[in-house]
Amino acid sequence: MKKVNKTVPENEINDCWNRIGIRGDGSCPELKEVILCYNCAIYSQEGLKLFERQLSEDYLNQWTEHLSRKREIEATDLISVFIFRIGQEWLAIQTQLVKEVTDLRIIHSIPHRSNLILMGLVNVHGKIQLCVSLKNLLGLNEEENPKENGDRKIFKRMIVLEWEGDNWAFPVDEVRDIYRFQPNKLRNVPETVAKTNISFTKGIIEYQGNNVGYLDHELVFSSLKRRIL
């Protein structure tokens, strides 16, 4: 049986959206009812015809070459981190550990328990969480002068992390972004960095001109448990 060619010639496609629709002069009377061409039945019908068009040889060759290339960077190879600042230090921790970022909360001290590391308890959406000081755990210095970044206001925040069923809240001076990097971009920690900070840091990554310490979360959490629980 002879195979029937069902491809649609380009000149048979009614691309009215480019002529009288929202991409054209807007004179289509249907716009009063549908508002946008995307809501029109003609747009959907003619759009399906685009998938039945005969593809050019150049187009097919271009995509064949593109798909045949070996991907230089696989998404699974990238490390995703959440970047924040405490004092003058930029830090990063694995994104999947971040349960929530919220406004600062009132910290209620625990009689005979609160110390430099365990600040107390905070209420986050009705749930009581332990609040700790990463600043003191890491031996970081206080921020001398609050930083400003042009017109962008900087607000202190509370970050809640979850690891092995335990939640840990801690205040930070600024939150920045989620960032993904290749493992080979992780640099060794300079000897000039305080030894206390080095022990909790896997390495240094560069982000927007800043050196960011990538925290060893397992060591951070185990140290918190040892010092608090």
C-alpha positions in Angstrom: 0.0 0.0 0.0 1.3 3.4 -0.9 2.1 5.6 2.1 0.1 8.8 2.1 2.1 12.0 2.8 0.2 13.9 5.4 2.6 16.8 5.8 1.0 20.2 5.5 2.5 22.8 3.2 3.6 25.9 4.9 1.4 28.1 2.8 -1.7 26.3 4.0 -1.2 27.3 7.6 -3.4 30.2 8.7 -1.2 32.1 11.0 -3.8 34.8 11.7 -2.2 35.6 15.1 0.7 37.1 13.2 -1.5 39.2 10.9 -4.7 40.3 12.7 -4.0 38.8 16.2 -2.0 40.0 19.2 1.2 39.7 17.1 -0.3 41.6 14.2 -2.5 44.7 14.0 -5.1 43.4 16.6 -8.0 43.8 14.2 -9.4 40.3 14.7 -13.1 40.6 15.9 -12.6 37.4 18.0 -10.2 39.2 20.3 -13.1 41.0 22.1 -14.2 37.6 23.4 -11.1 35.5 23.7 -8.8 38.4 24.8 -5.6 36.4 23.7 -5.0 34.3 20.6 -3.9 31.4 22.8 -7.5 31.1 23.9 -8.9 30.8 20.4 -9.9 27.5 18.8 -8.4 28.6 15.4 -5.0 29.2 17.1 -5.1 25.6 18.6 -6.2 24.1 15.3 -3.6 25.8 13.1 -0.9 25.3 15.7 -1.4 21.5 15.4 -0.7 21.8 11.7 2.8 23.2 12.5 3.7 19.8 13.8 2.7 18.2 10.4 4.9 20.4 8.3 7.7 18.9 6.2 10.9 19.7 8.0 13.8 21.1 5.9 16.9 19.0 5.4 19.1 21.7 7.0 16.9 21.7 10.1 17.1 17.9 10.5 20.9 18.0 10.0 21.3 20.7 12.6 19.3 18.7 15.3 21.0 15.4 14.3 24.4 17.0 15.0 23.2 18.7 18.2 21.8 15.5 19.7 24.7 13.4 18.7 27.2 15.5 20.7 28.2 14.2 24.0 27.0 16.5 26.7 29.9 18.2 28.4 28.1 18.7 31.7 25.4 16.5 32.9 22.8 18.1 35.3 23.4 15.3 37.8 27.1 16.2 38.0 26.3 19.7 39.3 26.2 20.4 43.1 23.3 22.6 44.2 24.0 24.9 47.2 22.1 27.6 49.0 24.2 30.7 49.6 23.9 33.0 52.7 26.0 35.3 54.7 26.8 35.4 58.4 28.9 38.4 59.6 31.4 39.0 56.8 31.6 35.4 55.6 29.7 34.0 52.7 28.7 30.3 53.2 26.9 27.6 51.2 25.2 24.4 52.2 23.5 21.7 50.1 20.2 23.0 48.8 18.2 19.8 49.7 18.9 20.4 53.4 17.1 23.8 53.4 13.6 23.2 54.6 12.5 26.9 54.9 13.7 30.5 54.9 11.6 32.8 57.0 11.7 36.1 58.8 13.6 36.4 62.1 11.8 34.9 65.0 11.8 35.7 68.7 14.3 33.4 70.4 13.2 32.0 73.7 16.1 30.9 75.9 16.1 27.6 77.6 16.8 27.8 81.4 20.1 26.1 82.3 20.6 25.0 78.6 21.1 28.0 76.4 24.7 28.8 75.7 26.9 30.3 72.9 25.8 27.5 70.5 22.2 26.7 71.6 20.5 30.1 71.5 17.1 28.7 72.5 13.7 27.8 70.9 11.8 29.5 68.1 8.3 29.1 66.8 8.1 28.6 63.1 4.6 28.2 61.8 3.4 26.7 65.0 6.3 24.2 65.3 9.0 24.6 68.0 12.5 24.4 66.6 15.9 24.5 68.2 17.7 27.7 67.3 21.5 27.5 67.1 24.3 30.0 66.4 26.4 28.9 63.4 28.3 32.1 63.9 29.7 30.8 67.2 30.0 27.2 66.1 32.2 28.3 63.1 34.0 31.0 65.1 32.9 33.8 62.8 33.4 37.5 63.5 30.5 39.9 64.0 29.5 42.1 61.1 31.1 45.5 61.7 28.8 47.6 59.6 25.5 46.5 58.0 26.0 46.1 54.3 24.0 47.7 51.6 23.7 46.7 48.0 22.6 49.7 46.0 18.9 49.9 45.9 18.4 46.3 47.1 17.5 46.2 50.8 19.2 43.5 52.9 17.2 41.7 55.5 18.3 39.2 58.2 16.6 35.9 57.9 16.1 32.6 59.7 17.0 29.4 57.9 15.6 26.0 58.9 17.6 23.0 57.9 16.5 19.3 58.1 18.9 16.4 58.5 18.2 12.9 59.6 14.8 13.8 61.0 16.1 16.8 63.1 15.4 20.4 62.3 17.8 23.2 63.1 17.0 26.9 62.8 19.7 29.6 62.8 19.8 33.3 62.0 21.8 34.8 59.1 22.6 38.3 58.0 21.6 37.8 54.4 20.4 35.1 52.0 21.4 35.3 48.4 20.6 32.5 46.0 20.6 28.8 44.9 23.8 28.1 42.9 25.0 25.1 41.0 28.6 24.3 40.3 30.8 21.6 38.9 32.7 19.6 41.6 36.1 20.5 39.9 35.3 24.2 40.6 35.7 23.6 44.4 39.0 25.0 45.6 41.0 24.2 48.7 40.5 26.4 51.7 43.3 29.0 52.0 45.6 28.7 55.0 44.7 32.3 55.9 41.2 31.2 56.9 40.6 30.7 60.6 41.3 27.1 61.6 37.9 26.8 63.3 36.2 27.7 60.0 38.5 25.4 58.0 37.4 22.3 59.9 33.8 22.8 58.9 34.5 23.7 55.3 34.9 21.3 52.3 36.3 24.0 50.1 35.8 27.4 48.5 33.6 28.3 45.5 33.4 31.6 43.7 30.1 33.3 43.3 29.7 36.8 41.9 33.2 37.8 42.9 32.9 36.4 46.4 34.7 33.5 48.0 32.0 31.2 49.5 32.8 28.5 52.0 31.1 25.2 51.1 30.1 23.7 54.5 30.5 20.1 55.4 27.0 19.6 56.6 27.7 16.2 58.2 30.4 17.7 60.4 28.3 20.7 61.2 25.3 18.6 62.3 27.3 16.1 64.2 29.1 18.9 66.1 25.8 20.5 66.9 24.4 17.3 68.3 27.5 16.7 70.4 27.4 20.3 71.8 23.7 20.4 72.4 21.8 17.1 72.6 
